Amino acid sequence: MKNSELRIKNKKSGNGRIALAFSILNSQFLICCLPSVLCLLTLAGCAGYSNKSLYPKDVATVYVEMFDNQSFRRGIELELTDAMAKRIESQTPYKIISNRDKADTVISGQIMQAKESVLTTERQIGRALEKKCRA
């Protein structure tokens, strides 16, 4: 604060006293209001947290239906269905079952478009060595 006071005092304009008063007012305002603003931000940030589970308790088993493929790329529906089932088994408390009638919930979907992007190319020819598919 002393550096800002010295800079304001060294100005040759007649507004030096007004600028000094505003800088002191601003610093007092910050000192008084900053703790309350930080407290409000802290409380607002904690409002969305909960100890409840993210997964519903009434669902234990899942049936993953084969995805309907509307794109021109064949076989992608098998890959996506398999990847979805593996991800659900490994990262959720749900069990994948093969009987639709005994499942608590059914996951189904439709693939409308599939795009490929090249990850690496061969230097001399420019041919794609690795591709990544996005559904």
Disulfide bonds with the S-S distance in Angstrom:
none
